[in-house]
């Protein structure tokens, strides 16, 4: 079993989907704007939601990185 319970094949499928949806492009643009390491945001999205835009955490987590509406 791979680290973090995801196989290389699953990770590639996830990344390909994120690329096709435009998520990778948006993450890279945000990282450049804020001078963050390239790949950081897509890595967070990968572990939070498998790069899927969804509602989580009892209805409080939003989006691919699960921003909590109670924290804003």
PDB file of N, CA, C and O in Angstrom:
ATOM      1  N   UNK A   1       0.842  -1.176   0.000  1.00  0.00           N
ATOM      2  CA  UNK A   1       0.000   0.000   0.000  1.00  0.00           C
ATOM      3  C   UNK A   1       0.887   1.238   0.000  1.00  0.00           C
ATOM      4  O   UNK A   1       1.923   1.277   0.663  1.00  0.00           O
ATOM      5  N   UNK A   2       0.473   2.224  -0.736  1.00  0.00           N
ATOM      6  CA  UNK A   2       1.255   3.447  -0.872  1.00  0.00           C
ATOM      7  C   UNK A   2       1.063   4.360   0.340  1.00  0.00           C
ATOM      8  O   UNK A   2       0.093   4.229   1.087  1.00  0.00           O
ATOM      9  N   UNK A   3       1.984   5.265   0.515  1.00  0.00           N
ATOM     10  CA  UNK A   3       1.889   6.274   1.552  1.00  0.00           C
ATOM     11  C   UNK A   3       0.578   7.036   1.406  1.00  0.00           C
ATOM     12  O   UNK A   3       0.194   7.392   0.292  1.00  0.00           O
ATOM     13  N   UNK A   4      -0.104   7.286   2.493  1.00  0.00           N
ATOM     14  CA  UNK A   4      -1.381   8.009   2.519  1.00  0.00           C
ATOM     15  C   UNK A   4      -2.502   7.245   1.826  1.00  0.00           C
ATOM     16  O   UNK A   4      -3.490   7.843   1.400  1.00  0.00           O
ATOM     17  N   UNK A   5      -2.354   5.923   1.709  1.00  0.00           N
ATOM     18  CA  UNK A   5      -3.417   5.065   1.189  1.00  0.00           C
ATOM     19  C   UNK A   5      -3.873   5.429  -0.221  1.00  0.00           C
ATOM     20  O   UNK A   5      -5.063   5.336  -0.523  1.00  0.00           O
ATOM     21  N   UNK A   6      -2.974   5.829  -1.067  1.00  0.00           N
ATOM     22  CA  UNK A   6      -3.298   6.096  -2.467  1.00  0.00           C
ATOM     23  C   UNK A   6      -2.174   5.511  -3.322  1.00  0.00           C
ATOM     24  O   UNK A   6      -0.992   5.711  -3.042  1.00  0.00           O
ATOM     25  N   UNK A   7      -2.559   4.800  -4.345  1.00  0.00           N
ATOM     26  CA  UNK A   7      -1.554   4.197  -5.217  1.00  0.00           C
ATOM     27  C   UNK A   7      -1.085   5.225  -6.244  1.00  0.00           C
ATOM     28  O   UNK A   7      -1.781   6.210  -6.490  1.00  0.00           O
ATOM     29  N   UNK A   8       0.065   5.013  -6.836  1.00  0.00           N
ATOM     30  CA  UNK A   8       0.516   5.914  -7.890  1.00  0.00           C
ATOM     31  C   UNK A   8      -0.508   6.040  -9.026  1.00  0.00           C
ATOM     32  O   UNK A   8      -0.720   7.129  -9.559  1.00  0.00           O
ATOM     33  N   UNK A   9      -1.129   4.941  -9.382  1.00  0.00           N
ATOM     34  CA  UNK A   9      -2.142   4.987 -10.455  1.00  0.00           C
ATOM     35  C   UNK A   9      -3.341   5.851 -10.040  1.00  0.00           C
ATOM     36  O   UNK A   9      -3.828   6.658 -10.832  1.00  0.00           O
ATOM     37  N   UNK A  10      -3.811   5.684  -8.811  1.00  0.00           N
ATOM     38  CA  UNK A  10      -4.926   6.503  -8.325  1.00  0.00           C
ATOM     39  C   UNK A  10      -4.545   7.985  -8.293  1.00  0.00           C
ATOM     40  O   UNK A  10      -5.343   8.848  -8.662  1.00  0.00           O
ATOM     41  N   UNK A  11      -3.337   8.265  -7.855  1.00  0.00           N
ATOM     42  CA  UNK A  11      -2.866   9.637  -7.798  1.00  0.00           C
ATOM     43  C   UNK A  11      -2.796  10.249  -9.191  1.00  0.00           C
ATOM     44  O   UNK A  11      -3.173  11.405  -9.383  1.00  0.00           O
ATOM     45  N   UNK A  12      -2.314   9.480 -10.164  1.00  0.00           N
ATOM     46  CA  UNK A  12      -2.255   9.989 -11.540  1.00  0.00           C
ATOM     47  C   UNK A  12      -3.649  10.263 -12.080  1.00  0.00           C
ATOM     48  O   UNK A  12      -3.867  11.290 -12.723  1.00  0.00           O
ATOM     49  N   UNK A  13      -4.589   9.373 -11.835  1.00  0.00           N
ATOM     50  CA  UNK A  13      -5.972   9.571 -12.277  1.00  0.00           C
ATOM     51  C   UNK A  13      -6.557  10.832 -11.646  1.00  0.00           C
ATOM     52  O   UNK A  13      -7.221  11.624 -12.314  1.00  0.00           O
ATOM     53  N   UNK A  14      -6.305  11.002 -10.369  1.00  0.00           N
ATOM     54  CA  UNK A  14      -6.774  12.188  -9.650  1.00  0.00           C
ATOM     55  C   UNK A  14      -6.175  13.452 -10.254  1.00  0.00           C
ATOM     56  O   UNK A  14      -6.886  14.426 -10.503  1.00  0.00           O
ATOM     57  N   UNK A  15      -4.860  13.433 -10.490  1.00  0.00           N
ATOM     58  CA  UNK A  15      -4.174  14.601 -11.052  1.00  0.00           C
ATOM     59  C   UNK A  15      -4.659  14.890 -12.462  1.00  0.00           C
ATOM     60  O   UNK A  15      -4.853  16.052 -12.819  1.00  0.00           O
ATOM     61  N   UNK A  16      -4.856  13.864 -13.265  1.00  0.00           N
ATOM     62  CA  UNK A  16      -5.353  14.065 -14.630  1.00  0.00           C
ATOM     63  C   UNK A  16      -6.730  14.730 -14.608  1.00  0.00           C
ATOM     64  O   UNK A  16      -6.993  15.635 -15.401  1.00  0.00           O
ATOM     65  N   UNK A  17      -7.604  14.291 -13.709  1.00  0.00           N
ATOM     66  CA  UNK A  17      -8.919  14.907 -13.572  1.00  0.00           C
ATOM     67  C   UNK A  17      -8.821  16.358 -13.139  1.00  0.00           C
ATOM     68  O   UNK A  17      -9.544  17.213 -13.650  1.00  0.00           O
ATOM     69  N   UNK A  18      -7.927  16.636 -12.198  1.00  0.00           N
ATOM     70  CA  UNK A  18      -7.722  18.009 -11.733  1.00  0.00           C
ATOM     71  C   UNK A  18      -7.154  18.878 -12.847  1.00  0.00           C
ATOM     72  O   UNK A  18      -7.479  20.062 -12.934  1.00  0.00           O
ATOM     73  N   UNK A  19      -6.324  18.312 -13.685  1.00  0.00           N
ATOM     74  CA  UNK A  19      -5.782  19.055 -14.825  1.00  0.00           C
ATOM     75  C   UNK A  19      -6.888  19.385 -15.823  1.00  0.00           C
ATOM     76  O   UNK A  19      -6.989  20.516 -16.298  1.00  0.00           O
ATOM     77  N   UNK A  20      -7.710  18.396 -16.135  1.00  0.00           N
ATOM     78  CA  UNK A  20      -8.792  18.584 -17.100  1.00  0.00           C
ATOM     79  C   UNK A  20      -9.829  19.598 -16.607  1.00  0.00           C
ATOM     80  O   UNK A  20     -10.394  20.344 -17.407  1.00  0.00           O
ATOM     81  N   UNK A  21     -10.078  19.628 -15.318  1.00  0.00           N
ATOM     82  CA  UNK A  21     -11.079  20.551 -14.775  1.00  0.00           C
ATOM     83  C   UNK A  21     -10.558  21.983 -14.653  1.00  0.00           C
ATOM     84  O   UNK A  21     -11.340  22.913 -14.451  1.00  0.00           O
ATOM     85  N   UNK A  22      -9.244  22.161 -14.774  1.00  0.00           N
ATOM     86  CA  UNK A  22      -8.642  23.486 -14.621  1.00  0.00           C
ATOM     87  C   UNK A  22      -8.130  23.748 -13.218  1.00  0.00           C
ATOM     88  O   UNK A  22      -7.560  24.807 -12.954  1.00  0.00           O
ATOM     89  N   UNK A  23      -8.326  22.802 -12.317  1.00  0.00           N
ATOM     90  CA  UNK A  23      -7.899  22.989 -10.936  1.00  0.00           C
ATOM     91  C   UNK A  23      -6.393  23.182 -10.821  1.00  0.00           C
ATOM     92  O   UNK A  23      -5.934  24.043 -10.070  1.00  0.00           O
ATOM     93  N   UNK A  24      -5.630  22.402 -11.549  1.00  0.00           N
ATOM     94  CA  UNK A  24      -4.165  22.516 -11.466  1.00  0.00           C
ATOM     95  C   UNK A  24      -3.719  23.907 -11.906  1.00  0.00           C
ATOM     96  O   UNK A  24      -2.877  24.526 -11.256  1.00  0.00           O
ATOM     97  N   UNK A  25      -4.279  24.396 -13.002  1.00  0.00           N
ATOM     98  CA  UNK A  25      -3.928  25.733 -13.504  1.00  0.00           C
ATOM     99  C   UNK A  25      -4.254  26.801 -12.466  1.00  0.00           C
ATOM    100  O   UNK A  25      -3.445  27.696 -12.219  1.00  0.00           O
ATOM    101  N   UNK A  26      -5.432  26.711 -11.860  1.00  0.00           N
ATOM    102  CA  UNK A  26      -5.838  27.691 -10.846  1.00  0.00           C
ATOM    103  C   UNK A  26      -4.945  27.627  -9.611  1.00  0.00           C
ATOM    104  O   UNK A  26      -4.570  28.660  -9.057  1.00  0.00           O
ATOM    105  N   UNK A  27      -4.612  26.430  -9.189  1.00  0.00           N
ATOM    106  CA  UNK A  27      -3.724  26.285  -8.030  1.00  0.00           C
ATOM    107  C   UNK A  27      -2.352  26.866  -8.306  1.00  0.00           C
ATOM    108  O   UNK A  27      -1.791  27.564  -7.462  1.00  0.00           O
ATOM    109  N   UNK A  28      -1.805  26.585  -9.477  1.00  0.00           N
ATOM    110  CA  UNK A  28      -0.484  27.120  -9.827  1.00  0.00           C
ATOM    111  C   UNK A  28      -0.498  28.645  -9.892  1.00  0.00           C
ATOM    112  O   UNK A  28       0.461  29.291  -9.470  1.00  0.00           O
ATOM    113  N   UNK A  29      -1.573  29.222 -10.414  1.00  0.00           N
ATOM    114  CA  UNK A  29      -1.686  30.686 -10.486  1.00  0.00           C
ATOM    115  C   UNK A  29      -1.749  31.292  -9.081  1.00  0.00           C
ATOM    116  O   UNK A  29      -1.096  32.299  -8.805  1.00  0.00           O
ATOM    117  N   UNK A  30      -2.531  30.680  -8.205  1.00  0.00           N
ATOM    118  CA  UNK A  30      -2.635  31.172  -6.827  1.00  0.00           C
ATOM    119  C   UNK A  30      -1.304  31.043  -6.092  1.00  0.00           C
ATOM    120  O   UNK A  30      -0.930  31.921  -5.313  1.00  0.00           O
ATOM    121  N   UNK A  31      -0.597  29.955  -6.340  1.00  0.00           N
ATOM    122  CA  UNK A  31       0.715  29.755  -5.704  1.00  0.00           C
ATOM    123  C   UNK A  31       1.707  30.810  -6.171  1.00  0.00           C
ATOM    124  O   UNK A  31       2.456  31.361  -5.364  1.00  0.00           O
ATOM    125  N   UNK A  32       1.715  31.091  -7.458  1.00  0.00           N
ATOM    126  CA  UNK A  32       2.611  32.136  -7.976  1.00  0.00           C
ATOM    127  C   UNK A  32       2.282  33.487  -7.350  1.00  0.00           C
ATOM    128  O   UNK A  32       3.176  34.218  -6.924  1.00  0.00           O
ATOM    129  N   UNK A  33       0.990  33.810  -7.300  1.00  0.00           N
ATOM    130  CA  UNK A  33       0.546  35.100  -6.768  1.00  0.00           C
ATOM    131  C   UNK A  33       0.982  35.287  -5.320  1.00  0.00           C
ATOM    132  O   UNK A  33       1.390  36.381  -4.929  1.00  0.00           O
ATOM    133  N   UNK A  34       0.900  34.241  -4.537  1.00  0.00           N
ATOM    134  CA  UNK A  34       1.224  34.330  -3.108  1.00  0.00           C
ATOM    135  C   UNK A  34       2.616  33.816  -2.766  1.00  0.00           C
ATOM    136  O   UNK A  34       2.980  33.695  -1.597  1.00  0.00           O
ATOM    137  N   UNK A  35       3.397  33.513  -3.822  1.00  0.00           N
ATOM    138  CA  UNK A  35       4.774  33.029  -3.647  1.00  0.00           C
ATOM    139  C   UNK A  35       4.838  31.767  -2.784  1.00  0.00           C
ATOM    140  O   UNK A  35       5.682  31.641  -1.897  1.00  0.00           O
ATOM    141  N   UNK A  36       3.928  30.841  -3.068  1.00  0.00           N
ATOM    142  CA  UNK A  36       3.917  29.541  -2.402  1.00  0.00           C
ATOM    143  C   UNK A  36       4.642  28.523  -3.266  1.00  0.00           C
ATOM    144  O   UNK A  36       4.772  28.725  -4.474  1.00  0.00           O
ATOM    145  N   UNK A  37       5.111  27.446  -2.683  1.00  0.00           N
ATOM    146  CA  UNK A  37       5.767  26.401  -3.476  1.00  0.00           C
ATOM    147  C   UNK A  37       4.796  25.794  -4.498  1.00  0.00           C
ATOM    148  O   UNK A  37       3.642  25.510  -4.179  1.00  0.00           O
ATOM    149  N   UNK A  38       5.276  25.606  -5.710  1.00  0.00           N
ATOM    150  CA  UNK A  38       4.455  25.000  -6.763  1.00  0.00           C
ATOM    151  C   UNK A  38       4.030  23.599  -6.339  1.00  0.00           C
ATOM    152  O   UNK A  38       4.857  22.792  -5.915  1.00  0.00           O
ATOM    153  N   UNK A  39       2.748  23.319  -6.455  1.00  0.00           N
ATOM    154  CA  UNK A  39       2.221  22.012  -6.127  1.00  0.00           C
ATOM    155  C   UNK A  39       1.621  21.914  -4.742  1.00  0.00           C
ATOM    156  O   UNK A  39       0.956  20.927  -4.426  1.00  0.00           O
ATOM    157  N   UNK A  40       1.843  22.921  -3.905  1.00  0.00           N
ATOM    158  CA  UNK A  40       1.349  22.861  -2.529  1.00  0.00           C
ATOM    159  C   UNK A  40      -0.178  22.781  -2.465  1.00  0.00           C
ATOM    160  O   UNK A  40      -0.716  21.933  -1.754  1.00  0.00           O
ATOM    161  N   UNK A  41      -0.875  23.637  -3.185  1.00  0.00           N
ATOM    162  CA  UNK A  41      -2.332  23.675  -3.102  1.00  0.00           C
ATOM    163  C   UNK A  41      -2.980  22.437  -3.705  1.00  0.00           C
ATOM    164  O   UNK A  41      -3.972  21.936  -3.176  1.00  0.00           O
ATOM    165  N   UNK A  42      -2.434  21.945  -4.796  1.00  0.00           N
ATOM    166  CA  UNK A  42      -3.006  20.732  -5.384  1.00  0.00           C
ATOM    167  C   UNK A  42      -2.741  19.536  -4.460  1.00  0.00           C
ATOM    168  O   UNK A  42      -3.553  18.614  -4.394  1.00  0.00           O
ATOM    169  N   UNK A  43      -1.619  19.550  -3.753  1.00  0.00           N
ATOM    170  CA  UNK A  43      -1.341  18.482  -2.795  1.00  0.00           C
ATOM    171  C   UNK A  43      -2.341  18.522  -1.637  1.00  0.00           C
ATOM    172  O   UNK A  43      -2.815  17.479  -1.187  1.00  0.00           O
ATOM    173  N   UNK A  44      -2.659  19.718  -1.162  1.00  0.00           N
ATOM    174  CA  UNK A  44      -3.652  19.845  -0.094  1.00  0.00           C
ATOM    175  C   UNK A  44      -5.015  19.373  -0.598  1.00  0.00           C
ATOM    176  O   UNK A  44      -5.708  18.620   0.086  1.00  0.00           O
ATOM    177  N   UNK A  45      -5.393  19.812  -1.784  1.00  0.00           N
ATOM    178  CA  UNK A  45      -6.678  19.396  -2.367  1.00  0.00           C
ATOM    179  C   UNK A  45      -6.732  17.880  -2.538  1.00  0.00           C
ATOM    180  O   UNK A  45      -7.774  17.261  -2.321  1.00  0.00           O
ATOM    181  N   UNK A  46      -5.624  17.298  -2.920  1.00  0.00           N
ATOM    182  CA  UNK A  46      -5.571  15.856  -3.105  1.00  0.00           C
ATOM    183  C   UNK A  46      -5.880  15.123  -1.812  1.00  0.00           C
ATOM    184  O   UNK A  46      -6.664  14.173  -1.810  1.00  0.00           O
ATOM    185  N   UNK A  47      -5.281  15.546  -0.728  1.00  0.00           N
ATOM    186  CA  UNK A  47      -5.485  14.844   0.538  1.00  0.00           C
ATOM    187  C   UNK A  47      -6.817  15.199   1.189  1.00  0.00           C
ATOM    188  O   UNK A  47      -7.405  14.368   1.882  1.00  0.00           O
ATOM    189  N   UNK A  48      -7.294  16.409   0.977  1.00  0.00           N
ATOM    190  CA  UNK A  48      -8.564  16.818   1.584  1.00  0.00           C
ATOM    191  C   UNK A  48      -9.768  16.165   0.909  1.00  0.00           C
ATOM    192  O   UNK A  48     -10.659  15.654   1.588  1.00  0.00           O
ATOM    193  N   UNK A  49      -9.797  16.180  -0.425  1.00  0.00           N
ATOM    194  CA  UNK A  49     -11.013  15.768  -1.143  1.00  0.00           C
ATOM    195  C   UNK A  49     -10.761  14.930  -2.381  1.00  0.00           C
ATOM    196  O   UNK A  49     -11.686  14.688  -3.157  1.00  0.00           O
ATOM    197  N   UNK A  50      -9.534  14.481  -2.585  1.00  0.00           N
ATOM    198  CA  UNK A  50      -9.174  13.807  -3.837  1.00  0.00           C
ATOM    199  C   UNK A  50      -9.430  14.727  -5.028  1.00  0.00           C
ATOM    200  O   UNK A  50      -9.788  14.266  -6.112  1.00  0.00           O
ATOM    201  N   UNK A  51      -9.245  16.019  -4.822  1.00  0.00           N
ATOM    202  CA  UNK A  51      -9.378  17.066  -5.847  1.00  0.00           C
ATOM    203  C   UNK A  51     -10.804  17.196  -6.381  1.00  0.00           C
ATOM    204  O   UNK A  51     -11.013  17.519  -7.550  1.00  0.00           O
ATOM    205  N   UNK A  52     -11.779  16.939  -5.509  1.00  0.00           N
ATOM    206  CA  UNK A  52     -13.183  17.049  -5.897  1.00  0.00           C
ATOM    207  C   UNK A  52     -13.821  18.183  -5.097  1.00  0.00           C
ATOM    208  O   UNK A  52     -13.658  18.259  -3.879  1.00  0.00           O
ATOM    209  N   UNK A  53     -14.543  19.056  -5.785  1.00  0.00           N
ATOM    210  CA  UNK A  53     -15.248  20.155  -5.141  1.00  0.00           C
ATOM    211  C   UNK A  53     -16.480  19.598  -4.449  1.00  0.00           C
ATOM    212  O   UNK A  53     -17.425  19.158  -5.105  1.00  0.00           O
ATOM    213  N   UNK A  54     -16.468  19.620  -3.113  1.00  0.00           N
ATOM    214  CA  UNK A  54     -17.601  19.031  -2.398  1.00  0.00           C
ATOM    215  C   UNK A  54     -17.804  19.703  -1.050  1.00  0.00           C
ATOM    216  O   UNK A  54     -16.952  20.443  -0.560  1.00  0.00           O
ATOM    217  N   UNK A  55     -18.953  19.420  -0.475  1.00  0.00           N
ATOM    218  CA  UNK A  55     -19.309  19.879   0.850  1.00  0.00           C
ATOM    219  C   UNK A  55     -18.892  18.790   1.836  1.00  0.00           C
ATOM    220  O   UNK A  55     -19.146  17.610   1.595  1.00  0.00           O
ATOM    221  N   UNK A  56     -18.264  19.169   2.927  1.00  0.00           N
ATOM    222  CA  UNK A  56     -17.821  18.169   3.888  1.00  0.00           C
ATOM    223  C   UNK A  56     -17.852  18.694   5.308  1.00  0.00           C
ATOM    224  O   UNK A  56     -18.395  19.768   5.568  1.00  0.00           O
ATOM    225  N   UNK A  57     -17.284  17.959   6.203  1.00  0.00           N
ATOM    226  CA  UNK A  57     -17.151  18.324   7.610  1.00  0.00           C
ATOM    227  C   UNK A  57     -18.486  18.779   8.205  1.00  0.00           C
ATOM    228  O   UNK A  57     -18.586  19.863   8.779  1.00  0.00           O
ATOM    229  N   UNK A  58     -19.506  17.932   8.059  1.00  0.00           N
ATOM    230  CA  UNK A  58     -20.804  18.249   8.626  1.00  0.00           C
ATOM    231  C   UNK A  58     -21.458  19.472   8.010  1.00  0.00           C
ATOM    232  O   UNK A  58     -22.250  20.153   8.661  1.00  0.00           O
ATOM    233  N   UNK A  59     -21.126  19.753   6.748  1.00  0.00           N
ATOM    234  CA  UNK A  59     -21.694  20.904   6.060  1.00  0.00           C
ATOM    235  C   UNK A  59     -20.901  22.183   6.210  1.00  0.00           C
ATOM    236  O   UNK A  59     -21.311  23.226   5.701  1.00  0.00           O
ATOM    237  N   UNK A  60     -19.772  22.125   6.899  1.00  0.00           N
ATOM    238  CA  UNK A  60     -18.979  23.327   7.123  1.00  0.00           C
ATOM    239  C   UNK A  60     -17.746  23.435   6.219  1.00  0.00           C
ATOM    240  O   UNK A  60     -17.236  24.536   6.013  1.00  0.00           O
ATOM    241  N   UNK A  61     -17.262  22.324   5.682  1.00  0.00           N
ATOM    242  CA  UNK A  61     -16.103  22.348   4.796  1.00  0.00           C
ATOM    243  C   UNK A  61     -16.557  22.558   3.364  1.00  0.00           C
ATOM    244  O   UNK A  61     -17.483  21.891   2.902  1.00  0.00           O
ATOM    245  N   UNK A  62     -15.916  23.477   2.657  1.00  0.00           N
ATOM    246  CA  UNK A  62     -16.337  23.805   1.309  1.00  0.00           C
ATOM    247  C   UNK A  62     -15.177  23.699   0.326  1.00  0.00           C
ATOM    248  O   UNK A  62     -14.053  24.095   0.635  1.00  0.00           O
ATOM    249  N   UNK A  63     -15.455  23.167  -0.852  1.00  0.00           N
ATOM    250  CA  UNK A  63     -14.497  23.169  -1.935  1.00  0.00           C
ATOM    251  C   UNK A  63     -13.439  22.092  -1.859  1.00  0.00           C
ATOM    252  O   UNK A  63     -13.484  21.205  -1.007  1.00  0.00           O
ATOM    253  N   UNK A  64     -12.484  22.189  -2.770  1.00  0.00           N
ATOM    254  CA  UNK A  64     -11.458  21.148  -2.895  1.00  0.00           C
ATOM    255  C   UNK A  64     -10.476  21.132  -1.738  1.00  0.00           C
ATOM    256  O   UNK A  64      -9.834  20.111  -1.492  1.00  0.00           O
ATOM    257  N   UNK A  65     -10.345  22.241  -1.023  1.00  0.00           N
ATOM    258  CA  UNK A  65      -9.442  22.263   0.130  1.00  0.00           C
ATOM    259  C   UNK A  65     -10.202  22.357   1.444  1.00  0.00           C
ATOM    260  O   UNK A  65      -9.600  22.568   2.497  1.00  0.00           O
ATOM    261  N   UNK A  66     -11.521  22.200   1.388  1.00  0.00           N
ATOM    262  CA  UNK A  66     -12.379  22.152   2.565  1.00  0.00           C
ATOM    263  C   UNK A  66     -12.197  23.349   3.499  1.00  0.00           C
ATOM    264  O   UNK A  66     -11.896  23.182   4.682  1.00  0.00           O
ATOM    265  N   UNK A  67     -12.380  24.541   2.965  1.00  0.00           N
ATOM    266  CA  UNK A  67     -12.345  25.759   3.779  1.00  0.00           C
ATOM    267  C   UNK A  67     -13.554  25.717   4.704  1.00  0.00           C
ATOM    268  O   UNK A  67     -14.680  25.528   4.243  1.00  0.00           O
ATOM    269  N   UNK A  68     -13.338  25.886   5.972  1.00  0.00           N
ATOM    270  CA  UNK A  68     -14.380  25.790   6.988  1.00  0.00           C
ATOM    271  C   UNK A  68     -15.057  27.134   7.169  1.00  0.00           C
ATOM    272  O   UNK A  68     -14.397  28.126   7.479  1.00  0.00           O
ATOM    273  N   UNK A  69     -16.377  27.176   6.976  1.00  0.00           N
ATOM    274  CA  UNK A  69     -17.100  28.438   7.087  1.00  0.00           C
ATOM    275  C   UNK A  69     -17.151  28.975   8.528  1.00  0.00           C
ATOM    276  O   UNK A  69     -17.506  30.133   8.748  1.00  0.00           O
ATOM    277  N   UNK A  70     -16.807  28.154   9.474  1.00  0.00           N
ATOM    278  CA  UNK A  70     -16.772  28.621  10.865  1.00  0.00           C
ATOM    279  C   UNK A  70     -15.505  29.388  11.170  1.00  0.00           C
ATOM    280  O   UNK A  70     -15.416  30.040  12.210  1.00  0.00           O
ATOM    281  N   UNK A  71     -14.509  29.326  10.276  1.00  0.00           N
ATOM    282  CA  UNK A  71     -13.223  29.969  10.533  1.00  0.00           C
ATOM    283  C   UNK A  71     -13.116  31.342   9.894  1.00  0.00           C
ATOM    284  O   UNK A  71     -12.121  32.041  10.088  1.00  0.00           O
ATOM    285  N   UNK A  72     -14.131  31.737   9.132  1.00  0.00           N
ATOM    286  CA  UNK A  72     -14.042  33.037   8.462  1.00  0.00           C
ATOM    287  C   UNK A  72     -15.005  34.030   9.036  1.00  0.00           C
ATOM    288  O   UNK A  72     -15.056  35.174   8.583  1.00  0.00           O
TER     289      UNK A  72
END
